[in-house]
Amino acid sequence: MIRKNTIFDYLTHVMVVWSISMLSLCLFCFLFGQEAKGYSSIFALGNTGLSLATMMQFFVLAIITTGLRWIFFTDIFVKRLSIMVRSIFMFTGVIVSVGIFAAVFGWFPVDQIIPWGMFFLCFFVCAAISVAVSVMKEKSDNRKLQEALERMKGEGHS
């Protein structure tokens, strides 16, 4: 059975992406907020928390990220590309989006190599975790479907 994605699936994914972003930023604020206070608008409040502006910027980024995921992984727009090419396009779109947000909202100095290096380090760690969780979920779903199929075959032969 093929499941159709709904607006509720989209919104759920937006909230998951945003909440993971917020948890990550809270951790970074706690650990590095005071040192980064004058360096990045994200850490404008130091280690005391995140501004509403920063939280809403990341919410919009979560909407964009989820949109890119839907474009490249739901077969609505892109049907003939390999999963690797789709992944490259999606991650490139996210990186470009972050670069635009960084420049527009002063998240970090976009003309310096160290902030980009830190961003890519964080991005690739988060992307690796995301891919690992997705693979585990797909394996679990496939196992459940296989078990259900075996039960159906067993019931048909009784």
C-alpha positions in Angstrom: 0.0 0.0 0.0 1.4 3.4 -1.0 0.8 6.1 1.6 0.0 9.6 0.4 1.8 12.4 2.3 -0.5 15.1 3.7 -0.1 18.6 5.0 -0.1 17.1 8.5 3.0 15.0 7.6 4.7 18.1 6.3 3.9 20.1 9.4 5.0 17.3 11.7 8.3 17.1 9.9 8.7 20.9 10.1 8.2 20.7 13.9 10.7 17.8 14.2 13.4 19.7 12.3 12.7 22.9 14.2 12.7 21.2 17.6 16.0 19.4 16.9 17.4 22.8 15.8 16.2 24.5 18.9 17.6 21.7 21.2 21.0 22.0 19.4 21.0 25.8 19.6 20.2 25.6 23.3 23.1 23.3 23.9 25.4 25.6 21.9 24.1 28.6 23.8 24.9 26.9 27.1 28.3 25.9 26.0 29.5 28.7 23.8 26.9 31.5 24.1 29.0 34.0 26.2 32.0 33.7 23.9 29.9 34.0 20.7 27.7 36.8 22.0 29.3 39.6 20.0 30.2 37.4 17.0 26.8 36.0 16.0 23.2 37.2 16.1 22.2 33.7 17.2 24.0 34.2 20.5 22.9 37.8 21.0 21.6 36.8 24.5 24.8 35.0 25.4 24.3 31.8 27.4 20.9 32.9 28.7 18.9 31.7 25.7 17.7 32.4 22.2 15.9 35.5 20.9 12.4 35.2 19.4 13.9 36.5 16.1 16.4 33.7 16.0 13.8 31.1 16.9 11.5 32.3 14.1 14.4 32.4 11.6 15.1 28.8 12.3 11.4 28.0 12.0 11.4 29.5 8.5 14.5 27.5 7.7 12.8 24.3 9.0 9.9 25.1 6.6 12.4 25.5 3.7 14.3 22.3 4.7 11.2 20.3 4.8 10.1 21.7 1.5 13.4 20.7 -0.1 13.0 17.2 1.4 9.5 16.9 -0.1 10.6 18.1 -3.4 13.5 15.7 -3.6 12.1 12.6 -1.8 8.4 12.3 -2.3 8.4 11.6 -6.1 6.1 14.6 -6.6 8.6 16.6 -8.6 11.7 14.5 -9.1 11.1 10.9 -10.1 14.0 9.8 -12.3 17.0 10.8 -10.1 18.9 8.4 -7.9 18.7 8.7 -4.2 22.3 9.9 -4.1 21.6 12.7 -6.6 18.5 13.7 -4.7 20.4 13.8 -1.4 23.1 15.9 -2.9 20.5 18.4 -4.3 18.7 18.5 -1.0 21.8 19.0 1.1 23.1 21.6 -1.3 19.8 23.5 -1.1 20.0 23.4 2.7 23.5 24.7 2.7 22.6 27.5 0.3 19.6 28.4 2.4 21.8 28.5 5.6 24.3 30.7 3.7 21.6 33.1 2.8 20.2 33.2 6.3 23.7 33.7 7.7 24.3 36.6 5.5 20.9 38.3 5.9 20.5 37.7 9.7 24.1 37.9 10.8 24.2 34.3 12.1 28.0 34.3 11.4 30.5 36.2 9.3 30.1 34.6 5.9 33.4 36.0 4.7 35.4 34.0 7.3 36.5 30.4 7.0 36.3 29.3 10.6 32.6 29.9 11.0 31.9 28.0 7.8 34.1 25.2 9.0 32.2 25.1 12.3 28.9 25.2 10.3 30.0 22.3 8.1 31.2 20.3 11.0 27.8 20.7 12.8 25.9 20.2 9.6 27.6 17.0 8.6 27.3 15.6 12.2 23.5 16.4 12.2 23.1 15.1 8.6 24.9 11.8 9.5 22.6 11.3 12.5 19.6 12.1 10.3 20.6 9.6 7.7 21.3 7.0 10.3 17.9 7.4 11.9 16.2 7.4 8.5 18.0 4.1 7.5 17.1 2.5 10.9 13.4 3.6 10.4 13.3 2.3 6.9 14.8 -1.1 8.0 12.3 -1.3 10.8 9.4 -0.5 8.5 10.6 -3.0 5.9 10.9 -5.7 8.6 7.4 -5.0 9.9 6.0 -5.2 6.3 7.9 -8.4 5.7 6.5 -9.9 9.0 3.0 -8.8 8.0 3.4 -10.4 4.5 4.6 -13.6 6.1 1.6 -13.7 8.4 -0.8 -13.1 5.5 0.8 -15.9 3.5 0.6 -18.2 6.6 -3.1 -17.4 7.0 -3.8 -18.0 3.3 -2.4 -21.5 3.5 -4.3 -22.7 6.6 
